[in-house]
Amino acid sequence: MNMKTIQLRRWGIVCGLVLVFVGGGVLGLFARSWANQAGDKIVPVFVGRTGAGAPPAGDNGMGFADVLKPVLPAVVSVTSSRVVKVPQNQFPFFNNPFFQQFFGGRQPPQQEREQGLGSGVIVNADGYILTNNHVIAKATDIKVILPDKRQLPGKVVGADPKTDIAVVKIAANGLPTVTLGDSSKLQVGDYAFAIGNPFGVGETATMGIISATGRNGLDIEDYEDFIQTDASINPGNSGGALLNARGEVIGINTAILSGNSGGNQGIGFAIPINLAKYVMEQILSHGKVVRGYIGVGIQEVTPDLAKAFHVPPEQGALVGSVEPNSPAAKAGLQRGDVITELNGQPVTGANDLRLKVGMMAPGTTAHLKILSNGETRDVDVVLGEAPSGKGAGGPSAGSEENSPMKGVQVQELTGDIRQQLGLNSEVKGVVVSEVPDGSPASDVGLQRGDVIEQVNRHPVTSVSDYDRLIREAGAQTVVLLINRGGATTFVVVQPE
């Protein structure tokens, strides 16, 4: 190898190294620029709207301590106890002579004490606490445990089983309190925090979102408008606080859908704070909840009923009955009317109307928009006070061969039958004596003892009336007005 070749190779190596360094620098600058841009995109951010679901301030957006710290001291544990009777047959072996020779023939105690555990929120610095009715129901002893470990006896100020809300008072002042929010502004996807004492382990905070609002039809309470959340709620959380991202109480934790496990399945329910606050104010003002009352039996407008009554489906509330001398009767409401608006607000269903009327004071005027026989009219109803045991609306609501009523047997409504069914003399119709299993009438819930007052909006006063109207209906859909225990409701029987 000559000297010229060696010099050329050395020169090539030097050029290669220069290119490597220069290229590496350029790539490094590009990589740094790309990394900075990518870093801007992957920085944790909270995607939400301004308001109830907005992220909390503080902690650089990385936590929720600033939201929870002010609230934790105002959420308490509530324990209750009550004495219950024990059935004698629970210990049948004590009646055996063999055991009596050891126990001297003495019977076991016929009472035992049950313990309950729940939570509550302090709403007033002078010791007023909001909780669930089922936490303190029938309790003979109530104890409130504060986060600072103080244990104070509690006294029930008042309770409302229809909404499962109760107010408890403790002898203390200068207590930390919660801030009540506005549950009407909640939207699905908003942050939610549940605070309480699950399983008695101690004060616990969990996080989730608002899964749904306006949940009803769960048969938990008479008035249902639940907030649904996946924030973990477990036994012992009842009466605790459901918070939004600003640390405001938006609900009172009440129930869970637990399946067979008895624990959290990601479906928890809370009473909206607007409803709980209304009930609390009523209790503090009157010692009980005073509700407005129309005096009608209402039901949902199903697609079948909407078609039969020529109204939009699943809108409004169908009047199934009108109580005599009630505010509704005095205002001229009739069975078959559909209430579509209350005070200018749309009525989305029977439960919606019941809630809205129940939160109006007796003596106020309710402005209703009614749809009846294809015509709209306005009706003003001066609300009465809901009687004890009733909701704001009132009480709830051998045929032709090709008829959907095929196989249904009816008989005359005699005086004796009317007395047995507890019906007054004004009730007219025929009594259902047999409903075949699996028939269309059975499928919609018609049962023995029901009184059919109308067929396809025509009154029925005898078996002959009923037979004639069923024959005229033929194989078409039949709309019945039935009376069950004094409450009337419409049902639609479809052909097979």
C-alpha positions as CSV (number, residue, x, y, z in Angstrom):
1,M,0.0,0.0,0.0
2,N,1.5,3.3,-1.1
3,M,1.5,6.6,0.8
4,K,-1.1,8.2,-1.5
5,T,-3.7,5.5,-0.8
6,I,-3.2,5.8,3.0
7,Q,-3.7,9.5,2.9
8,L,-6.9,9.1,0.8
9,R,-8.3,6.6,3.4
10,R,-7.5,8.9,6.3
11,W,-9.2,11.8,4.5
12,G,-12.3,9.6,3.9
13,I,-12.5,8.6,7.6
14,V,-12.2,12.3,8.7
15,C,-15.0,13.3,6.3
16,G,-17.2,10.4,7.5
17,L,-16.7,11.5,11.2
18,V,-17.6,15.0,10.3
19,L,-20.8,13.9,8.6
20,V,-21.7,11.7,11.5
21,F,-21.3,14.6,14.0
22,V,-23.1,17.1,11.8
23,G,-25.9,14.7,11.0
24,G,-26.2,13.6,14.6
25,G,-26.5,17.2,15.7
26,V,-29.2,17.9,13.1
27,L,-31.1,14.8,14.2
28,G,-30.7,15.7,17.8
29,L,-32.2,19.2,17.2
30,F,-35.1,17.6,15.3
31,A,-35.7,15.0,17.9
32,R,-35.7,17.7,20.7
33,S,-38.1,19.8,18.7
34,W,-40.4,16.8,18.1
35,A,-40.2,15.7,21.8
36,N,-41.2,19.2,22.9
37,Q,-44.2,19.2,20.6
38,A,-45.2,15.7,21.6
39,G,-44.7,16.6,25.3
40,D,-47.3,19.4,24.9
41,K,-49.8,16.9,23.6
42,I,-49.3,14.3,26.4
43,V,-49.3,16.6,29.4
44,P,-52.2,15.3,31.6
45,V,-55.2,17.6,31.1
46,F,-58.7,17.6,32.5
47,V,-61.3,17.6,29.7
48,G,-64.5,19.0,31.0
49,R,-66.8,21.9,30.9
50,T,-66.7,24.9,33.1
51,G,-69.1,24.5,36.0
52,A,-70.1,21.4,38.0
53,G,-67.8,19.2,36.1
54,A,-64.8,21.5,35.9
55,P,-61.4,20.3,37.3
56,P,-60.5,21.6,40.7
57,A,-57.9,24.3,41.2
58,G,-54.7,23.6,43.0
59,D,-52.3,20.6,43.1
60,N,-51.2,21.6,39.6
61,G,-54.2,19.7,38.3
62,M,-52.8,16.4,39.5
63,G,-55.1,15.6,42.4
64,F,-58.3,16.4,44.3
65,A,-57.0,17.1,47.8
66,D,-58.0,20.7,47.6
67,V,-61.6,19.7,46.8
68,L,-61.9,17.1,49.6
69,K,-60.0,18.8,52.5
70,P,-62.7,21.4,53.3
71,V,-65.5,18.8,53.2
72,L,-64.0,15.8,55.1
73,P,-64.4,17.4,58.6
74,A,-68.1,17.9,57.9
75,V,-69.0,14.3,57.0
76,V,-69.8,12.2,60.1
77,S,-70.6,8.6,61.0
78,V,-74.1,7.9,62.3
79,T,-74.7,4.7,64.4
80,S,-78.1,3.6,65.5
81,S,-79.6,0.8,67.6
82,R,-83.1,-0.5,68.2
83,V,-84.7,-3.2,70.1
84,V,-86.5,-5.9,68.1
85,K,-88.6,-8.8,69.0
86,V,-87.3,-12.3,68.3
87,P,-89.9,-14.9,67.2
88,Q,-90.2,-17.7,69.8
89,N,-89.9,-20.4,67.1
90,Q,-86.4,-19.1,66.3
91,F,-85.2,-21.2,69.3
92,P,-87.4,-24.3,69.2
93,F,-84.9,-26.5,71.0
94,F,-85.6,-24.6,74.2
95,N,-89.0,-26.3,74.3
96,N,-87.3,-29.7,74.3
97,P,-87.3,-31.3,77.8
98,F,-83.7,-32.4,77.4
99,F,-82.6,-28.7,77.2
100,Q,-85.1,-27.6,79.8
101,Q,-83.3,-29.7,82.5
102,F,-80.2,-27.6,81.9
103,F,-81.9,-24.2,81.5
104,G,-84.6,-24.7,84.2
105,G,-87.4,-24.4,81.6
106,R,-86.6,-20.7,81.0
107,Q,-87.4,-19.3,77.6
108,P,-84.7,-17.4,75.7
109,P,-84.9,-13.6,75.6
110,Q,-87.6,-12.4,73.3
111,Q,-85.8,-9.2,72.4
112,E,-82.4,-8.3,70.9
113,R,-80.7,-5.1,69.9
114,E,-79.9,-4.4,66.3
115,Q,-77.0,-2.1,65.3
116,G,-77.0,0.1,62.2
117,L,-74.3,2.2,60.6
118,G,-74.5,5.1,58.2
119,S,-73.1,8.6,57.4
120,G,-74.3,12.1,57.5
121,V,-73.3,15.7,56.5
122,I,-73.2,18.7,58.8
123,V,-75.3,21.4,57.1
124,N,-75.4,23.9,60.0
125,A,-72.7,24.9,62.5
126,D,-75.1,24.4,65.4
127,G,-75.3,20.7,64.8
128,Y,-77.9,20.0,62.2
129,I,-77.1,16.9,60.2
130,L,-78.6,15.6,56.9
131,T,-78.8,11.9,56.5
132,N,-81.0,9.0,55.2
133,N,-84.2,8.1,56.9
134,H,-83.4,4.4,56.8
135,V,-80.2,5.1,58.8
136,I,-82.2,6.2,61.8
137,A,-85.6,4.7,61.3
138,K,-87.1,3.2,64.5
139,A,-83.9,3.8,66.3
140,T,-84.0,4.0,70.1
141,D,-80.4,5.3,70.3
142,I,-78.5,7.5,67.9
143,K,-74.8,8.4,68.1
144,V,-72.9,10.7,65.9
145,I,-69.2,10.3,65.6
146,L,-67.3,13.3,64.4
147,P,-64.0,13.1,62.4
148,D,-62.2,14.5,65.5
149,K,-63.4,11.3,67.3
150,R,-66.0,13.0,69.5
151,Q,-69.1,10.9,70.0
152,L,-72.3,12.8,70.7
153,P,-75.9,11.6,71.1
154,G,-78.2,12.5,68.2
155,K,-81.9,13.5,68.2
156,V,-84.2,13.1,65.2
157,V,-85.6,16.5,64.3
158,G,-87.8,15.0,61.5
159,A,-87.8,12.4,58.8
160,D,-89.5,11.8,55.4
161,P,-89.7,8.2,54.4
162,K,-91.1,9.1,51.0
163,T,-87.8,10.5,50.0
164,D,-85.6,8.7,52.6
165,I,-84.3,12.0,54.1
166,A,-83.9,12.8,57.8
167,V,-82.5,15.6,59.9
168,V,-80.6,14.8,63.1
169,K,-79.4,17.3,65.7
170,I,-76.4,17.1,68.1
171,A,-75.6,19.4,71.0
172,A,-72.6,21.2,69.5
173,N,-71.7,24.5,67.8
174,G,-69.0,26.0,65.8
175,L,-68.9,22.8,63.6
176,P,-67.5,22.7,60.1
177,T,-70.2,22.6,57.4
178,V,-70.6,21.5,53.8
179,T,-71.6,23.8,50.9
180,L,-74.7,22.8,49.1
181,G,-74.6,22.9,45.3
182,D,-77.2,22.8,42.6
183,S,-78.1,19.3,41.4
184,S,-80.2,20.7,38.5
185,K,-77.0,21.6,36.7
186,L,-75.5,18.1,36.7
187,Q,-74.6,16.5,33.4
188,V,-73.5,12.9,32.6
189,G,-69.7,12.8,32.7
190,D,-69.2,15.4,35.5
191,Y,-66.8,14.4,38.3
192,A,-68.3,12.8,41.4
193,F,-66.8,12.1,44.8
194,A,-68.5,10.0,47.5
195,I,-67.6,10.4,51.1
196,G,-68.8,8.3,54.0
197,N,-68.0,5.4,56.3
198,P,-68.3,2.2,54.2
199,F,-68.4,-1.0,56.3
200,G,-67.3,1.0,59.3
201,V,-63.7,1.2,58.2
202,G,-63.5,4.9,58.7
203,E,-64.0,8.1,56.6
204,T,-63.4,7.2,53.0
205,A,-63.4,9.2,49.7
206,T,-64.0,7.6,46.3
207,M,-64.1,9.1,42.8
208,G,-66.1,8.5,39.7
209,I,-68.4,10.4,37.3
210,I,-72.1,11.1,37.1
211,S,-73.4,8.1,35.2
212,A,-77.1,9.3,34.8
213,T,-79.6,11.7,36.3
214,G,-83.3,11.4,36.9
215,R,-83.3,7.7,37.6
216,N,-86.7,6.5,38.8
217,G,-88.8,3.3,38.7
218,L,-86.4,1.6,41.1
219,D,-89.2,1.1,43.8
220,I,-86.8,2.3,46.5
221,E,-88.8,5.4,47.5
222,D,-92.1,7.0,46.7
223,Y,-90.4,10.0,45.2
224,E,-87.4,9.0,43.0
225,D,-85.2,11.3,41.0
226,F,-81.8,9.6,41.7
227,I,-78.4,10.6,40.6
228,Q,-76.5,7.5,39.4
229,T,-72.7,7.4,39.8
230,D,-69.9,4.9,39.5
231,A,-68.0,6.5,42.5
232,S,-67.7,3.5,44.9
233,I,-70.6,3.5,47.4
234,N,-70.9,0.6,49.9
235,P,-73.0,-0.2,53.0
236,G,-72.3,2.5,55.5
237,N,-72.1,5.2,52.9
238,S,-75.8,5.9,53.2
239,G,-76.4,9.4,54.2
240,G,-73.0,10.5,53.2
241,A,-72.0,13.2,50.7
242,L,-71.8,13.1,46.9
243,L,-69.6,16.0,45.7
244,N,-68.9,17.8,42.5
245,A,-65.5,19.0,41.4
246,R,-65.9,22.2,43.3
247,G,-66.4,20.4,46.6
248,E,-70.1,21.2,46.8
249,V,-72.6,18.6,48.0
250,I,-74.8,17.6,45.0
251,G,-76.4,14.5,46.5
252,I,-77.0,12.3,49.5
253,N,-75.7,8.8,48.9
254,T,-78.6,6.3,49.4
255,A,-78.5,3.0,47.6
256,I,-76.5,0.6,45.4
257,L,-77.3,-2.0,42.9
258,S,-75.1,-4.8,44.2
259,G,-76.4,-8.1,42.7
260,N,-75.6,-11.0,45.0
261,S,-72.3,-9.7,46.3
262,G,-73.8,-7.0,48.6
263,G,-71.0,-4.7,47.6
264,N,-70.3,-2.0,45.1
265,Q,-70.8,-2.9,41.4
266,G,-70.3,0.6,40.0
267,I,-74.0,1.5,40.2
268,G,-74.8,3.8,43.1
269,F,-77.6,6.2,43.7
270,A,-77.9,9.5,45.5
271,I,-80.8,11.8,46.3
272,P,-80.3,15.1,44.4
273,I,-79.4,17.8,46.9
274,N,-82.1,20.1,45.6
275,L,-84.7,17.6,46.6
276,A,-83.0,16.8,49.9
277,K,-82.7,20.5,50.7
278,Y,-86.4,21.1,50.0
279,V,-87.3,18.2,52.4
280,M,-84.9,19.5,55.0
281,E,-86.3,23.0,54.9
282,Q,-89.9,21.6,55.2
283,I,-88.8,19.5,58.2
284,L,-87.2,22.5,59.9
285,S,-90.2,24.8,59.2
286,H,-93.1,22.4,59.8
287,G,-91.7,19.3,61.5
288,K,-92.9,17.4,58.4
289,V,-93.0,17.6,54.6
290,V,-96.1,19.5,53.3
291,R,-96.7,18.6,49.7
292,G,-98.9,20.0,47.0
293,Y,-101.8,17.7,45.8
294,I,-103.8,17.6,42.6
295,G,-105.9,14.5,43.2
296,V,-105.4,12.5,40.1
297,G,-104.1,9.0,39.4
298,I,-101.4,9.3,36.7
299,Q,-99.6,6.8,34.6
300,E,-96.9,6.8,31.8
301,V,-97.9,7.4,28.2
302,T,-96.7,4.2,26.7
303,P,-96.5,3.8,22.9
304,D,-99.7,1.7,22.9
305,L,-101.5,4.3,25.0
306,A,-100.2,7.1,22.9
307,K,-101.6,5.5,19.8
308,A,-105.0,4.8,21.5
309,F,-105.3,8.4,22.8
310,H,-103.7,10.1,19.7
311,V,-101.0,11.8,21.7
312,P,-97.2,11.9,21.3
313,P,-95.6,8.8,22.8
314,E,-93.7,8.9,26.2
315,Q,-94.6,12.6,26.7
316,G,-96.8,13.9,29.5
317,A,-98.7,12.0,32.2
318,L,-102.0,10.2,31.5
319,V,-104.8,10.8,34.0
320,G,-106.2,7.4,34.9
321,S,-108.5,8.6,37.7
322,V,-109.8,11.8,39.3
323,E,-110.7,11.8,42.9
324,P,-114.1,13.2,43.8
325,N,-114.0,16.7,45.3
326,S,-110.3,16.9,44.7
327,P,-108.5,20.0,43.2
328,A,-108.4,18.2,39.9
329,A,-112.1,17.5,39.9
330,K,-113.0,21.1,40.8
331,A,-110.8,22.3,37.9
332,G,-112.5,20.0,35.4
333,L,-109.8,17.4,34.8
334,Q,-111.1,14.1,33.4
335,R,-109.9,10.6,32.9
336,G,-108.0,10.3,29.6
337,D,-106.6,13.8,29.8
338,V,-102.8,14.0,29.2
339,I,-101.0,16.6,31.2
340,T,-98.2,17.9,29.0
341,E,-97.0,21.0,30.8
342,L,-96.8,22.4,34.4
343,N,-96.2,26.1,34.8
344,G,-94.7,26.3,31.3
345,Q,-92.3,23.4,31.8
346,P,-92.7,20.2,29.9
347,V,-93.9,17.1,31.8
348,T,-91.8,14.2,30.7
349,G,-93.7,11.5,32.5
350,A,-95.8,10.5,35.6
351,N,-92.8,10.6,37.9
352,D,-91.8,14.0,36.7
353,L,-95.3,15.4,37.4
354,R,-95.4,13.8,40.8
355,L,-92.0,15.3,41.8
356,K,-92.9,18.8,40.5
357,V,-96.3,18.9,42.2
358,G,-94.9,17.5,45.4
359,M,-92.4,20.3,45.6
360,M,-95.1,23.0,45.3
361,A,-96.8,24.4,48.4
362,P,-100.5,23.8,49.0
363,G,-102.7,26.8,48.1
364,T,-100.5,27.7,45.1
365,T,-102.0,27.6,41.6
366,A,-100.6,25.1,39.1
367,H,-101.0,26.1,35.4
368,L,-101.5,22.9,33.4
369,K,-101.6,22.3,29.7
370,I,-103.9,19.4,28.8
371,L,-104.2,17.4,25.6
372,S,-107.5,15.7,25.3
373,N,-109.2,14.2,22.2
374,G,-106.7,15.9,20.0
375,E,-107.4,19.4,21.5
376,T,-105.2,21.4,23.8
377,R,-106.5,23.5,26.7
378,D,-105.2,25.3,29.7
379,V,-106.3,24.4,33.2
380,D,-105.5,26.2,36.5
381,V,-105.6,23.9,39.6
382,V,-105.3,25.3,43.1
383,L,-103.3,22.7,44.9
384,G,-104.5,21.1,48.1
385,E,-102.3,19.4,50.8
386,A,-101.4,15.8,50.1
387,P,-103.2,13.5,52.6
388,S,-101.0,11.2,54.7
389,G,-100.1,8.1,52.8
390,K,-100.8,9.6,49.3
391,G,-98.5,11.0,46.8
392,A,-98.8,14.4,45.2
393,G,-100.9,13.1,42.3
394,G,-103.3,10.8,44.1
395,P,-103.7,7.0,43.9
396,S,-101.5,5.3,41.3
397,A,-102.7,4.6,39.0
398,G,-115.7,-15.9,27.4
399,S,-115.0,-13.2,24.6
400,E,-115.1,-13.2,20.9
401,E,-112.9,-15.9,19.2
402,N,-110.6,-13.4,17.5
403,S,-110.5,-10.8,20.2
404,P,-107.4,-10.0,22.3
405,M,-109.8,-10.4,25.3
406,K,-110.4,-14.1,24.4
407,G,-110.8,-16.3,27.4
408,V,-111.4,-13.4,29.8
409,Q,-114.5,-14.0,31.9
410,V,-116.5,-11.3,33.6
411,Q,-119.5,-11.1,35.9
412,E,-121.9,-8.4,37.2
413,L,-120.7,-6.1,39.9
414,T,-123.2,-6.8,42.7
415,G,-123.5,-5.0,46.0
416,D,-121.8,-7.9,47.8
417,I,-118.8,-8.0,45.4
418,R,-118.5,-4.2,45.6
419,Q,-118.3,-4.4,49.4
420,Q,-115.8,-7.3,49.3
421,L,-113.6,-5.2,46.9
422,G,-113.9,-2.1,49.1
423,L,-115.5,0.0,46.3
424,N,-118.1,2.7,46.8
425,S,-121.5,2.8,45.1
426,E,-120.4,5.2,42.4
427,V,-118.2,2.5,40.8
428,K,-119.8,0.9,37.7
429,G,-118.5,-1.9,35.6
430,V,-118.0,-5.6,35.5
431,V,-115.8,-7.8,37.6
432,V,-113.0,-9.9,36.0
433,S,-113.5,-13.5,37.3
434,E,-110.9,-15.3,35.1
435,V,-107.9,-14.4,33.0
436,P,-106.1,-17.2,31.1
437,D,-102.4,-17.5,31.8
438,G,-100.3,-16.4,28.8
439,S,-103.2,-14.5,27.2
440,P,-102.7,-10.9,26.0
441,A,-104.9,-9.7,28.9
442,S,-102.7,-11.5,31.3
443,D,-99.6,-10.1,29.7
444,V,-100.6,-6.6,30.5
445,G,-101.5,-7.4,34.1
446,L,-105.3,-7.8,34.1
447,Q,-106.2,-10.0,37.0
448,R,-109.2,-11.5,38.9
449,G,-111.0,-8.9,41.0
450,D,-110.3,-6.0,38.6
451,V,-113.4,-4.0,37.7
452,I,-113.6,-3.0,34.0
453,E,-115.2,0.5,33.9
454,Q,-114.6,1.3,30.2
455,V,-113.9,-0.5,27.0
456,N,-112.4,1.7,24.3
457,R,-113.5,4.9,26.2
458,H,-117.1,3.7,26.4
459,P,-118.7,3.1,29.9
460,V,-119.5,-0.4,31.0
461,T,-122.4,-0.9,33.4
462,S,-123.3,-4.5,32.7
463,V,-122.0,-7.8,31.2
464,S,-124.1,-7.1,28.2
465,D,-122.4,-3.8,27.7
466,Y,-119.0,-5.4,28.0
467,D,-119.9,-8.2,25.5
468,R,-121.3,-5.7,23.0
469,L,-118.2,-3.5,23.1
470,I,-115.8,-6.5,22.8
471,R,-117.7,-7.7,19.8
472,E,-117.6,-4.3,18.2
473,A,-113.8,-4.1,18.8
474,G,-113.3,-7.5,17.0
475,A,-109.7,-8.3,16.5
476,Q,-108.5,-4.8,17.1
477,T,-106.6,-3.4,20.1
478,V,-108.8,-2.9,23.2
479,V,-108.2,0.0,25.7
480,L,-109.6,-0.8,29.2
481,L,-110.1,1.4,32.2
482,I,-109.8,-0.8,35.2
483,N,-110.5,-0.2,38.8
484,R,-108.3,-2.0,41.3
485,G,-108.9,-1.3,45.0
486,G,-110.4,2.1,44.2
487,A,-107.7,3.3,41.9
488,T,-108.3,3.4,38.2
489,T,-105.8,3.0,35.4
490,F,-105.8,2.4,31.6
491,V,-104.3,-0.7,30.0
492,V,-104.0,-1.6,26.4
493,V,-104.6,-5.2,25.3
494,Q,-103.0,-6.0,21.9
495,P,-104.1,-8.8,19.6
496,E,-101.8,-11.8,19.5
